[in-house]
Amino acid sequence: MRTLPPYVALCLFTLPGLLLLPVKLLALLAIAHGHAASGIATIVVAKVGGAAVVARLYALTLPTLLGIPWFARAYARFMLLKARSLDLLRASRAARLATRLSRTARAGWRRLLRRRRAALHRNRNRVLRALRRFAWQFRARRQPERRSSPRPPSRKLP
């Protein structure tokens, strides 16, 4: 991929988007004819699949594409615009609140999972004790001459 000429790499980079355009149009046609679920599912699959393919091709062809002067200029402008936009977004009050809310939600989720794991561990020990008791009683009924004690032996769990 990296050894391709720059304009061939550009064609290869734009090819998945062009190939998926008819699929998306057919999905819109399906929606128009009453098949909304299948049309929306097709659009979603095409978008996700196309984005994955384009992202991989972008990573492979970027060094070659930067050999095209107009692409290199547009890329530099876009990356500068992207960096400025992200800086403005991160400095906004809404982003700070969203970050704080996200941290709080993650901490609450971790606490919930920790409590749940502890409860599962306690319940697991109870279930294992009950299963051992059931197995002992089952064996005692099948082979009454071998068992003389009316209660199962008590054992501590690891």
DSSP file (Angstrom, degrees, kcal/mol; ACC not computed):
  #  RESIDUE AA STRUCTURE BP1 BP2  ACC     N-H-->O    O-->H-N    N-H-->O    O-->H-N    TCO  KAPPA ALPHA  PHI   PSI    X-CA   Y-CA   Z-CA
    1    1 A M    >         0   0    0      0, 0.0     3,-1.2     0, 0.0     8,-0.0   0.000 360.0 360.0 360.0 -42.3    0.0    0.0    0.0
    2    2 A R  T 3   +     0   0    0      1,-0.3     7,-0.0    62,-0.0    59,-0.0   0.686 360.0  57.8 -72.9 -16.0    2.8    2.4    0.9
    3    3 A T  T 3  S+     0   0    0      2,-0.0    -1,-0.3     6,-0.0     6,-0.0   0.486  82.4 109.3 -92.6  -2.0    4.6    1.8   -2.3
    4    4 A L  S <  S-     0   0    0     -3,-1.2     5,-0.0     1,-0.1     0, 0.0  -0.370  81.3 -98.4 -70.3 150.9    1.7    2.9   -4.5
    5    5 A P     >  -     0   0    0      0, 0.0     4,-2.2     0, 0.0     3,-0.4  -0.354  40.3-107.6 -62.8 153.8    1.9    6.1   -6.4
    6    6 A P  H  > S+     0   0    0      0, 0.0     4,-1.9     0, 0.0     5,-0.1   0.867 115.9  46.0 -56.4 -43.6    0.1    9.0   -4.7
    7    7 A Y  H  > S+     0   0    0      2,-0.2     4,-2.0     1,-0.2     5,-0.1   0.819 110.9  52.7 -74.5 -28.5   -3.0    9.3   -7.0
    8    8 A V  H  > S+     0   0    0     -3,-0.4     4,-2.5     2,-0.2    -1,-0.2   0.900 109.5  50.4 -67.4 -40.4   -3.5    5.5   -7.0
    9    9 A A  H  X S+     0   0    0     -4,-2.2     4,-2.3     2,-0.2    -2,-0.2   0.885 108.6  52.5 -63.2 -38.3   -3.5    5.6   -3.2
   10   10 A L  H  X S+     0   0    0     -4,-1.9     4,-1.9     2,-0.2    -2,-0.2   0.912 110.1  47.7 -63.9 -42.6   -6.1    8.4   -3.4
   11   11 A C  H  X S+     0   0    0     -4,-2.0     4,-1.2     1,-0.2    -2,-0.2   0.916 112.5  49.2 -62.4 -43.0   -8.3    6.4   -5.6
   12   12 A L  H  < S+     0   0    0     -4,-2.5    -2,-0.2     1,-0.2    -1,-0.2   0.867 109.6  52.8 -63.9 -36.4   -7.9    3.4   -3.3
   13   13 A F  H  < S+     0   0    0     -4,-2.3     4,-0.3     1,-0.2    -1,-0.2   0.861 114.4  40.5 -67.4 -37.6   -8.8    5.6   -0.3
   14   14 A T  H  X S+     0   0    0     -4,-1.9     4,-1.7     1,-0.2    -1,-0.2   0.595  94.2  86.7 -88.1 -11.5  -12.0    6.9   -1.9
   15   15 A L  H  X S+     0   0    0     -4,-1.2     4,-2.6     1,-0.2     5,-0.2   0.898  83.1  53.2 -60.8 -46.2  -13.1    3.6   -3.4
   16   16 A P  H  > S+     0   0    0      0, 0.0     4,-1.8     0, 0.0    -1,-0.2   0.897 108.9  50.6 -59.7 -38.3  -15.0    2.2   -0.3
   17   17 A G  H  > S+     0   0    0     -4,-0.3     4,-0.7     1,-0.2    -2,-0.2   0.898 112.9  45.8 -64.1 -39.5  -17.1    5.3    0.0
   18   18 A L  H  < S+     0   0    0     -4,-1.7     3,-0.3     1,-0.2    -1,-0.2   0.864 111.8  51.4 -71.4 -35.8  -18.0    5.1   -3.7
   19   19 A L  H  < S+     0   0    0     -4,-2.6     4,-0.5     1,-0.2    -1,-0.2   0.816 110.2  49.0 -71.7 -29.0  -18.8    1.4   -3.5
   20   20 A L  H  X S+     0   0    0     -4,-1.8     4,-2.2    -5,-0.2    -1,-0.2   0.613  89.5  83.3 -86.3 -11.6  -21.1    1.7   -0.5
   21   21 A L  H  X S+     0   0    0     -4,-0.7     4,-2.2    -3,-0.3    -1,-0.2   0.927  91.4  47.3 -59.0 -47.4  -23.1    4.6   -2.1
   22   22 A P  H  > S+     0   0    0      0, 0.0     4,-2.4     0, 0.0    -1,-0.2   0.872 110.2  54.2 -63.0 -33.5  -25.4    2.3   -4.1
   23   23 A V  H  > S+     0   0    0     -4,-0.5     4,-1.9     2,-0.2    -2,-0.2   0.920 109.5  47.0 -64.5 -42.4  -25.9    0.1   -1.0
   24   24 A K  H  X S+     0   0    0     -4,-2.2     4,-2.1     2,-0.2    -1,-0.2   0.882 111.2  51.5 -67.2 -37.5  -27.0    3.1    1.0
   25   25 A L  H  X S+     0   0    0     -4,-2.2     4,-2.1     2,-0.2    -2,-0.2   0.898 109.2  50.3 -65.7 -39.6  -29.4    4.2   -1.8
   26   26 A L  H  X S+     0   0    0     -4,-2.4     4,-2.2     2,-0.2    -1,-0.2   0.864 108.3  53.5 -64.7 -35.2  -30.9    0.8   -1.9
   27   27 A A  H  X S+     0   0    0     -4,-1.9     4,-2.2     2,-0.2    -2,-0.2   0.910 108.3  49.1 -65.3 -41.7  -31.4    0.9    1.8
   28   28 A L  H  X S+     0   0    0     -4,-2.1     4,-2.2     1,-0.2    -2,-0.2   0.883 110.0  52.0 -63.8 -37.2  -33.2    4.3    1.4
   29   29 A L  H  X S+     0   0    0     -4,-2.1     4,-1.3     2,-0.2    -2,-0.2   0.890 108.2  51.3 -64.8 -39.5  -35.4    2.7   -1.3
   30   30 A A  H  <>S+     0   0    0     -4,-2.2     5,-2.7     1,-0.2    -2,-0.2   0.903 109.8  49.6 -63.9 -40.7  -36.2   -0.2    1.1
   31   31 A I  H ><5S+     0   0    0     -4,-2.2     3,-1.6     1,-0.2     5,-0.2   0.909 108.2  53.5 -63.3 -41.1  -37.2    2.3    3.7
   32   32 A A  H 3<5S+     0   0    0     -4,-2.2    -1,-0.2     1,-0.3    -2,-0.2   0.790 106.9  52.8 -64.9 -27.3  -39.4    4.1    1.2
   33   33 A H  T 3<5S-     0   0    0     -4,-1.3    -1,-0.3    -3,-0.2    -2,-0.2   0.174 128.8 -91.6 -96.8  17.9  -41.2    0.9    0.3
   34   34 A G  T < 5S+     0   0    0     -3,-1.6     2,-0.8     1,-0.1     3,-0.2   0.520  94.9 115.3  93.9   4.9  -42.1    0.1    3.9
   35   35 A H     >< +     0   0    0     -5,-2.7     4,-2.1     1,-0.2     5,-0.2  -0.543  30.1 153.4-105.0  66.0  -39.1   -2.0    5.0
   36   36 A A  H  >  +     0   0    0     -2,-0.8     4,-2.8    -5,-0.2     5,-0.3   0.902  66.0  50.7 -64.9 -44.1  -37.8    0.4    7.6
   37   37 A A  H  > S+     0   0    0     -3,-0.2     4,-2.5     1,-0.2    -1,-0.2   0.937 114.3  42.5 -63.4 -47.4  -36.0   -2.1    9.9
   38   38 A S  H  > S+     0   0    0      2,-0.2     4,-2.1     1,-0.2    -1,-0.2   0.875 115.3  51.2 -69.0 -34.8  -34.0   -3.8    7.1
   39   39 A G  H  X S+     0   0    0     -4,-2.1     4,-2.2     2,-0.2    -2,-0.2   0.926 112.6  44.4 -66.0 -45.0  -33.2   -0.4    5.5
   40   40 A I  H  X S+     0   0    0     -4,-2.8     4,-2.6     2,-0.2    -2,-0.2   0.909 113.0  51.9 -66.4 -41.2  -32.0    1.1    8.7
   41   41 A A  H  X S+     0   0    0     -4,-2.5     4,-2.6    -5,-0.3     5,-0.2   0.898 109.6  50.3 -61.7 -39.8  -30.0   -2.0    9.5
   42   42 A T  H  X S+     0   0    0     -4,-2.1     4,-2.6     2,-0.2    -1,-0.2   0.912 110.7  48.6 -64.5 -42.8  -28.4   -1.9    6.1
   43   43 A I  H  X S+     0   0    0     -4,-2.2     4,-2.6     2,-0.2    -2,-0.2   0.924 112.5  48.4 -63.5 -43.6  -27.4    1.7    6.5
   44   44 A V  H  X S+     0   0    0     -4,-2.6     4,-2.7     2,-0.2     5,-0.3   0.935 113.4  46.6 -63.3 -46.2  -25.9    1.1    9.9
   45   45 A V  H  X S+     0   0    0     -4,-2.6     4,-2.7     1,-0.2     5,-0.3   0.909 113.7  49.1 -63.2 -41.5  -23.9   -1.9    8.7
   46   46 A A  H  X S+     0   0    0     -4,-2.6     4,-2.5    -5,-0.2     5,-0.2   0.905 112.9  47.5 -64.8 -41.1  -22.7    0.0    5.7
   47   47 A K  H  X S+     0   0    0     -4,-2.6     4,-2.5    -5,-0.2    -2,-0.2   0.949 116.5  42.1 -64.8 -48.6  -21.7    3.0    7.8
   48   48 A V  H  X S+     0   0    0     -4,-2.7     4,-2.2     2,-0.2    -2,-0.2   0.944 119.1  44.0 -66.0 -48.0  -19.8    0.9   10.4
   49   49 A G  H  X S+     0   0    0     -4,-2.7     4,-2.2    -5,-0.3    -1,-0.2   0.917 115.4  48.4 -63.2 -43.5  -18.2   -1.4    7.9
   50   50 A G  H  X S+     0   0    0     -4,-2.5     4,-2.8    -5,-0.3     5,-0.2   0.897 110.5  51.2 -64.1 -40.7  -17.3    1.5    5.5
   51   51 A A  H  X S+     0   0    0     -4,-2.5     4,-2.5    -5,-0.2    -1,-0.2   0.899 110.1  50.0 -63.9 -39.7  -15.8    3.5    8.4
   52   52 A A  H  X S+     0   0    0     -4,-2.2     4,-2.0     2,-0.2    -2,-0.2   0.924 113.8  44.6 -64.6 -44.0  -13.7    0.6    9.5
   53   53 A V  H  X S+     0   0    0     -4,-2.2     4,-2.6     2,-0.2     5,-0.2   0.927 114.8  48.0 -67.1 -44.2  -12.3    0.0    6.0
   54   54 A V  H  X S+     0   0    0     -4,-2.8     4,-2.7     1,-0.2    -2,-0.2   0.889 110.2  52.7 -64.9 -38.9  -11.7    3.7    5.3
   55   55 A A  H  X S+     0   0    0     -4,-2.5     4,-2.2    -5,-0.2    -1,-0.2   0.920 111.8  45.7 -63.0 -42.7   -9.9    4.1    8.7
   56   56 A R  H  X S+     0   0    0     -4,-2.0     4,-1.9     2,-0.2    -2,-0.2   0.928 114.6  47.1 -66.5 -44.3   -7.6    1.2    7.9
   57   57 A L  H  X S+     0   0    0     -4,-2.6     4,-2.7     1,-0.2    -2,-0.2   0.877 110.2  54.4 -64.4 -36.5   -6.9    2.4    4.3
   58   58 A Y  H  X S+     0   0    0     -4,-2.7     4,-1.7     1,-0.2    -1,-0.2   0.932 108.4  48.2 -61.4 -46.4   -6.3    5.9    5.7
   59   59 A A  H  < S+     0   0    0     -4,-2.2    -1,-0.2     1,-0.2    -2,-0.2   0.879 116.8  43.6 -62.8 -36.8   -3.7    4.6    8.1
   60   60 A L  H  < S+     0   0    0     -4,-1.9     4,-0.3     1,-0.2    -2,-0.2   0.854 121.7  36.0 -77.4 -34.6   -2.0    2.7    5.4
   61   61 A T  H  X S+     0   0    0     -4,-2.7     4,-3.0    -5,-0.2     3,-0.3   0.523  87.5  95.5-100.5  -5.7   -2.1    5.3    2.7
   62   62 A L  H  X S+     0   0    0     -4,-1.7     4,-2.3     1,-0.2     5,-0.2   0.908  84.5  50.7 -56.1 -47.6   -1.5    8.5    4.7
   63   63 A P  H  4 S+     0   0    0      0, 0.0    -1,-0.2     0, 0.0     4,-0.2   0.902 115.7  43.6 -58.2 -37.9    2.2    8.7    4.1
   64   64 A T  H >4 S+     0   0    0     -3,-0.3     3,-1.6    -4,-0.3    -2,-0.2   0.906 111.6  53.3 -71.3 -41.6    1.7    8.3    0.4
   65   65 A L  H >< S+     0   0    0     -4,-3.0     3,-1.9     1,-0.3     7,-0.2   0.827  98.5  64.0 -64.5 -31.1   -1.2   10.8    0.3
   66   66 A L  T 3< S+     0   0    0     -4,-2.3    -1,-0.3     1,-0.3    -2,-0.2   0.612  87.5  73.0 -69.3  -8.7    0.9   13.4    2.0
   67   67 A G  T <  S+     0   0    0     -3,-1.6    -1,-0.3    -4,-0.2    -2,-0.2   0.635  78.5  85.1 -76.1 -14.2    3.0   13.3   -1.1
   68   68 A I  S <> S-     0   0    0     -3,-1.9     4,-2.5    -4,-0.2     5,-0.2  -0.811  78.3-145.0 -87.6 119.8    0.2   15.1   -3.0
   69   69 A P  H  > S+     0   0    0      0, 0.0     4,-2.1     0, 0.0     5,-0.2   0.887  95.7  45.7 -57.3 -45.8    0.8   18.9   -2.3
   70   70 A W  H  > S+     0   0    0      1,-0.2     4,-2.3     2,-0.2     5,-0.2   0.864 114.0  50.1 -68.0 -34.0   -2.9   19.9   -2.2
   71   71 A F  H  > S+     0   0    0      2,-0.2     4,-2.7    -6,-0.2    -1,-0.2   0.899 109.4  51.4 -68.4 -39.9   -3.7   17.0    0.0
   72   72 A A  H  X S+     0   0    0     -4,-2.5     4,-2.3    -7,-0.2    -2,-0.2   0.904 112.1  46.6 -63.7 -41.1   -0.9   17.8    2.4
   73   73 A R  H  X S+     0   0    0     -4,-2.1     4,-2.4     2,-0.2     5,-0.2   0.935 114.5  46.5 -65.5 -45.9   -2.1   21.4    2.7
   74   74 A A  H  X S+     0   0    0     -4,-2.3     4,-2.5     1,-0.2    -2,-0.2   0.887 112.5  51.4 -63.7 -38.2   -5.7   20.4    3.3
   75   75 A Y  H  X S+     0   0    0     -4,-2.7     4,-2.6     2,-0.2    -1,-0.2   0.920 109.8  48.7 -64.3 -44.5   -4.6   17.8    5.8
   76   76 A A  H  X S+     0   0    0     -4,-2.3     4,-2.1     2,-0.2    -2,-0.2   0.916 113.5  47.1 -63.4 -43.0   -2.5   20.4    7.7
   77   77 A R  H  X S+     0   0    0     -4,-2.4     4,-2.7     2,-0.2    -2,-0.2   0.917 112.8  49.4 -63.5 -43.4   -5.4   22.8    7.8
   78   78 A F  H  X S+     0   0    0     -4,-2.5     4,-2.8     1,-0.2    -2,-0.2   0.927 110.9  48.7 -63.3 -44.6   -7.9   20.2    8.9
   79   79 A M  H  X S+     0   0    0     -4,-2.6     4,-2.4     2,-0.2    -1,-0.2   0.878 112.3  49.3 -65.0 -36.9   -5.6   18.9   11.7
   80   80 A L  H  X S+     0   0    0     -4,-2.1     4,-2.4    -5,-0.2    -1,-0.2   0.932 112.7  47.2 -65.4 -45.3   -5.1   22.5   12.9
   81   81 A L  H  X S+     0   0    0     -4,-2.7     4,-2.4     1,-0.2    -2,-0.2   0.896 112.3  50.8 -61.7 -40.9   -8.9   23.2   12.8
   82   82 A K  H  X S+     0   0    0     -4,-2.8     4,-2.5    -5,-0.2    -2,-0.2   0.923 110.2  48.7 -63.2 -45.2   -9.5   19.9   14.6
   83   83 A A  H  X S+     0   0    0     -4,-2.4     4,-2.2     2,-0.2    -2,-0.2   0.918 113.2  47.2 -63.1 -43.8   -7.0   20.7   17.4
   84   84 A R  H  X S+     0   0    0     -4,-2.4     4,-2.5     2,-0.2    -1,-0.2   0.916 112.2  49.9 -64.0 -42.6   -8.5   24.2   17.9
   85   85 A S  H  X S+     0   0    0     -4,-2.4     4,-2.5     1,-0.2    -2,-0.2   0.916 111.5  48.0 -63.5 -43.2  -12.0   22.8   18.0
   86   86 A L  H  X S+     0   0    0     -4,-2.5     4,-2.8     2,-0.2    -1,-0.2   0.886 110.5  52.0 -65.7 -38.1  -11.1   20.1   20.5
   87   87 A D  H  X S+     0   0    0     -4,-2.2     4,-1.6     2,-0.2    -2,-0.2   0.930 112.0  46.1 -62.5 -44.5   -9.3   22.7   22.7
   88   88 A L  H  X S+     0   0    0     -4,-2.5     4,-0.7     2,-0.2    -2,-0.2   0.909 113.9  49.1 -62.9 -42.0  -12.4   25.0   22.6
   89   89 A L  H >< S+     0   0    0     -4,-2.5     3,-1.1     1,-0.2     6,-0.4   0.934 111.0  48.5 -64.0 -46.1  -14.6   22.0   23.4
   90   90 A R  H 3< S+     0   0    0     -4,-2.8    -1,-0.2     1,-0.3    -2,-0.2   0.787 110.5  52.8 -66.1 -26.9  -12.5   20.8   26.3
   91   91 A A  H 3< S+     0   0    0     -4,-1.6    -1,-0.3    -5,-0.2    -2,-0.2   0.588  89.3 104.2 -83.5 -10.3  -12.4   24.3   27.8
   92   92 A S  S <X S-     0   0    0     -3,-1.1     4,-1.8    -4,-0.7     5,-0.1  -0.322  77.7-125.8 -74.2 155.8  -16.2   24.7   27.7
   93   93 A R  H  > S+     0   0    0      1,-0.2     4,-2.6     2,-0.2     5,-0.2   0.874 109.6  57.2 -66.5 -37.8  -18.3   24.4   30.8
   94   94 A A  H  > S+     0   0    0      1,-0.2     4,-2.6     2,-0.2    -1,-0.2   0.897 106.4  48.9 -62.1 -40.5  -20.4   21.7   29.3
   95   95 A A  H  > S+     0   0    0     -6,-0.4     4,-2.5     2,-0.2    -1,-0.2   0.900 110.7  50.2 -67.3 -39.5  -17.4   19.5   28.6
   96   96 A R  H  X S+     0   0    0     -4,-1.8     4,-2.4     2,-0.2    -2,-0.2   0.924 112.9  46.7 -63.4 -42.9  -16.2   19.9   32.2
   97   97 A L  H  X S+     0   0    0     -4,-2.6     4,-2.8     2,-0.2    -2,-0.2   0.907 112.4  50.0 -64.5 -41.1  -19.6   19.0   33.5
   98   98 A A  H  X S+     0   0    0     -4,-2.6     4,-2.5     2,-0.2    -2,-0.2   0.894 110.9  49.7 -64.2 -39.2  -19.8   16.0   31.2
   99   99 A T  H  X S+     0   0    0     -4,-2.5     4,-2.4     2,-0.2    -2,-0.2   0.925 112.4  47.0 -64.9 -44.1  -16.3   14.9   32.3
  100  100 A R  H  X S+     0   0    0     -4,-2.4     4,-2.4     2,-0.2    -2,-0.2   0.921 113.3  48.6 -63.6 -43.6  -17.3   15.2   36.0
  101  101 A L  H  X S+     0   0    0     -4,-2.8     4,-2.6     1,-0.2    -2,-0.2   0.900 111.1  50.8 -62.6 -41.2  -20.6   13.4   35.4
  102  102 A S  H  X S+     0   0    0     -4,-2.5     4,-2.5     2,-0.2    -2,-0.2   0.909 110.6  48.2 -64.1 -42.7  -18.8   10.6   33.5
  103  103 A R  H  X S+     0   0    0     -4,-2.4     4,-2.5     2,-0.2    -2,-0.2   0.917 112.8  48.7 -63.3 -42.9  -16.2   10.2   36.3
  104  104 A T  H  X S+     0   0    0     -4,-2.4     4,-2.5     1,-0.2    -2,-0.2   0.919 112.0  48.7 -63.4 -43.3  -19.0   10.0   38.9
  105  105 A A  H  X S+     0   0    0     -4,-2.6     4,-2.5     2,-0.2    -2,-0.2   0.915 111.7  49.1 -64.5 -42.1  -20.9    7.5   36.9
  106  106 A R  H  X S+     0   0    0     -4,-2.5     4,-2.4     2,-0.2    -2,-0.2   0.908 111.6  49.4 -63.6 -41.3  -17.8    5.3   36.4
  107  107 A A  H  X S+     0   0    0     -4,-2.5     4,-2.3     2,-0.2    -2,-0.2   0.916 112.5  47.7 -64.6 -42.3  -17.1    5.4   40.1
  108  108 A G  H  X S+     0   0    0     -4,-2.5     4,-2.5     2,-0.2    -2,-0.2   0.897 111.2  51.2 -63.4 -40.5  -20.7    4.5   41.0
  109  109 A W  H  X S+     0   0    0     -4,-2.5     4,-2.6     2,-0.2    -2,-0.2   0.907 109.7  49.7 -63.4 -42.5  -20.6    1.7   38.5
  110  110 A R  H  X S+     0   0    0     -4,-2.4     4,-2.5     2,-0.2    -2,-0.2   0.914 111.1  49.4 -64.0 -42.0  -17.3    0.3   40.0
  111  111 A R  H  X S+     0   0    0     -4,-2.3     4,-2.6     2,-0.2     5,-0.2   0.926 111.3  49.7 -60.8 -44.5  -18.9    0.5   43.5
  112  112 A L  H  X S+     0   0    0     -4,-2.5     4,-2.5     1,-0.2    -2,-0.2   0.921 111.9  47.5 -60.8 -45.0  -22.0   -1.3   42.3
  113  113 A L  H  X S+     0   0    0     -4,-2.6     4,-2.7     2,-0.2    -1,-0.2   0.895 110.6  52.3 -63.9 -39.6  -19.9   -4.0   40.6
  114  114 A R  H  X S+     0   0    0     -4,-2.5     4,-2.1     2,-0.2    -2,-0.2   0.936 112.5  44.7 -61.7 -46.5  -17.7   -4.4   43.7
  115  115 A R  H  X S+     0   0    0     -4,-2.6     4,-2.5     1,-0.2    -2,-0.2   0.900 113.1  51.6 -63.2 -40.4  -20.8   -4.9   45.9
  116  116 A R  H  X S+     0   0    0     -4,-2.5     4,-2.7    -5,-0.2    -2,-0.2   0.911 108.9  50.1 -64.1 -42.7  -22.3   -7.3   43.4
  117  117 A R  H  X S+     0   0    0     -4,-2.7     4,-2.3     2,-0.2    -1,-0.2   0.909 111.1  49.3 -62.2 -41.7  -19.2   -9.4   43.3
  118  118 A A  H  X S+     0   0    0     -4,-2.1     4,-2.3     2,-0.2    -2,-0.2   0.918 112.2  48.0 -63.8 -42.9  -19.1   -9.6   47.1
  119  119 A A  H  X S+     0   0    0     -4,-2.5     4,-2.8     1,-0.2     5,-0.2   0.907 111.4  50.5 -64.4 -41.3  -22.8  -10.6   47.2
  120  120 A L  H  X S+     0   0    0     -4,-2.7     4,-2.7     2,-0.2    -1,-0.2   0.891 109.2  51.7 -63.0 -38.5  -22.2  -13.2   44.5
  121  121 A H  H  X S+     0   0    0     -4,-2.3     4,-1.9     2,-0.2    -2,-0.2   0.931 111.6  46.2 -64.6 -44.7  -19.3  -14.6   46.4
  122  122 A R  H  X S+     0   0    0     -4,-2.3     4,-1.8     1,-0.2    -2,-0.2   0.932 115.2  46.8 -61.4 -45.8  -21.4  -14.9   49.6
  123  123 A N  H  X S+     0   0    0     -4,-2.8     4,-2.9     1,-0.2    -2,-0.2   0.866 107.7  57.0 -65.4 -35.9  -24.3  -16.5   47.6
  124  124 A R  H  X S+     0   0    0     -4,-2.7     4,-2.7     1,-0.2    -1,-0.2   0.918 106.3  49.7 -62.0 -42.6  -21.9  -18.9   45.9
  125  125 A N  H  X S+     0   0    0     -4,-1.9     4,-2.2     2,-0.2    -1,-0.2   0.904 112.1  48.1 -63.2 -41.2  -20.7  -20.1   49.3
  126  126 A R  H  X S+     0   0    0     -4,-1.8     4,-2.5     2,-0.2    -2,-0.2   0.924 112.4  48.8 -63.4 -44.2  -24.3  -20.7   50.4
  127  127 A V  H  X S+     0   0    0     -4,-2.9     4,-2.6     1,-0.2    -2,-0.2   0.911 110.7  50.4 -64.0 -42.1  -25.2  -22.5   47.2
  128  128 A L  H  X S+     0   0    0     -4,-2.7     4,-2.5     2,-0.2    -1,-0.2   0.910 110.8  49.1 -63.3 -41.4  -22.1  -24.7   47.5
  129  129 A R  H  X S+     0   0    0     -4,-2.2     4,-2.4     2,-0.2    -2,-0.2   0.925 112.2  48.5 -62.3 -43.3  -23.0  -25.6   51.0
  130  130 A A  H  X S+     0   0    0     -4,-2.5     4,-2.6     1,-0.2    -2,-0.2   0.900 111.5  50.0 -64.4 -40.0  -26.6  -26.4   50.0
  131  131 A L  H  X S+     0   0    0     -4,-2.6     4,-2.9     2,-0.2    -1,-0.2   0.905 110.4  49.5 -65.4 -40.9  -25.4  -28.5   47.1
  132  132 A R  H  X S+     0   0    0     -4,-2.5     4,-2.4     2,-0.2    -2,-0.2   0.918 112.1  48.5 -63.0 -41.8  -23.0  -30.4   49.3
  133  133 A R  H  X S+     0   0    0     -4,-2.4     4,-2.4     2,-0.2    -2,-0.2   0.918 112.9  48.0 -63.4 -43.6  -25.9  -31.0   51.8
  134  134 A F  H  X S+     0   0    0     -4,-2.6     4,-2.8     1,-0.2    -2,-0.2   0.925 111.7  49.5 -62.6 -44.9  -28.2  -32.2   49.0
  135  135 A A  H  X S+     0   0    0     -4,-2.9     4,-2.6     1,-0.2     5,-0.2   0.900 111.0  50.2 -61.9 -40.0  -25.5  -34.5   47.6
  136  136 A W  H  X S+     0   0    0     -4,-2.4     4,-2.3     2,-0.2    -1,-0.2   0.928 112.8  45.7 -64.0 -44.7  -24.9  -36.0   51.0
  137  137 A Q  H  X S+     0   0    0     -4,-2.4     4,-2.0     2,-0.2    -2,-0.2   0.894 112.3  51.7 -65.7 -39.0  -28.7  -36.6   51.5
  138  138 A F  H  X S+     0   0    0     -4,-2.8     4,-1.8     1,-0.2    -2,-0.2   0.936 112.6  44.7 -63.1 -46.4  -29.0  -38.0   48.0
  139  139 A R  H  X S+     0   0    0     -4,-2.6     4,-2.3     1,-0.2    -1,-0.2   0.871 110.3  56.0 -65.0 -36.3  -26.1  -40.5   48.6
  140  140 A A  H  < S+     0   0    0     -4,-2.3     7,-0.2     1,-0.2    -1,-0.2   0.868 108.4  47.5 -65.0 -36.1  -27.5  -41.3   52.1
  141  141 A R  H  < S+     0   0    0     -4,-2.0    -1,-0.2     1,-0.2    -2,-0.2   0.859 113.7  47.3 -72.0 -35.1  -30.8  -42.3   50.5
  142  142 A R  H  < S+     0   0    0     -4,-1.8    -2,-0.2     1,-0.3    -1,-0.2   0.854 126.6  26.2 -75.2 -33.8  -29.2  -44.4   47.8
  143  143 A Q    >X  +     0   0    0     -4,-2.3     3,-1.0    -5,-0.2     4,-0.8  -0.630  68.6 163.3-129.6  73.6  -26.9  -46.2   50.2
  144  144 A P  T 34 S+     0   0    0      0, 0.0     3,-0.3     0, 0.0    -1,-0.1   0.787  71.4  61.5 -67.4 -27.3  -28.5  -46.3   53.6
  145  145 A E  T 34 S+     0   0    0      1,-0.2    -5,-0.1     3,-0.0    -2,-0.0   0.769 103.0  50.8 -72.1 -22.7  -26.3  -49.0   55.0
  146  146 A R  T <4 S+     0   0    0     -3,-1.0     2,-0.5    -6,-0.1    -1,-0.2   0.743 103.0  65.9 -84.2 -24.7  -23.1  -47.0   54.6
  147  147 A R     <  +     0   0    0     -4,-0.8    -1,-0.1    -3,-0.3     0, 0.0  -0.851  44.5 158.2-104.3 128.3  -24.3  -43.8   56.3
  148  148 A S        +     0   0    0     -2,-0.5    -1,-0.1     0, 0.0    -2,-0.0   0.635  52.4  86.4-116.2 -23.9  -25.1  -43.8   60.0
  149  149 A S        -     0   0    0      1,-0.1     0, 0.0     2,-0.1     0, 0.0  -0.621  65.7-148.2 -81.6 133.8  -24.9  -40.1   60.8
  150  150 A P  S    S+     0   0    0      0, 0.0    -1,-0.1     0, 0.0   -10,-0.0   0.679  79.6  56.0 -75.6 -15.1  -28.2  -38.1   60.3
  151  151 A R  S    S-     0   0    0      3,-0.0    -2,-0.1   -15,-0.0     3,-0.1  -0.873  89.1-108.6-119.2 150.2  -26.3  -34.9   59.4
  152  152 A P        -     0   0    0      0, 0.0     2,-0.1     0, 0.0   -19,-0.1  -0.410  44.9 -97.4 -69.9 150.2  -23.7  -34.1   56.7
  153  153 A P        -     0   0    0      0, 0.0     2,-0.4     0, 0.0   -17,-0.1  -0.445  40.2-120.0 -65.6 140.1  -20.2  -33.5   57.9
  154  154 A S        +     0   0    0     -2,-0.1     2,-0.4    -3,-0.1    -3,-0.0  -0.689  35.3 178.7 -86.5 132.7  -19.5  -29.8   58.2
  155  155 A R        -     0   0    0     -2,-0.4     2,-0.3   -26,-0.0     0, 0.0  -0.990  26.3-124.8-132.2 141.7  -16.6  -28.5   56.1
  156  156 A K        -     0   0    0     -2,-0.4    -2,-0.0     1,-0.1     0, 0.0  -0.636  28.1-123.7 -82.5 142.0  -15.3  -25.0   55.8
  157  157 A L              0   0    0     -2,-0.3    -1,-0.1     1,-0.1   -32,-0.0  -0.539 360.0 360.0 -81.6 151.4  -15.1  -23.6   52.3
  158  158 A P              0   0    0      0, 0.0    -1,-0.1     0, 0.0    -2,-0.0   0.521 360.0 360.0 -67.0 360.0  -11.8  -22.3   50.9
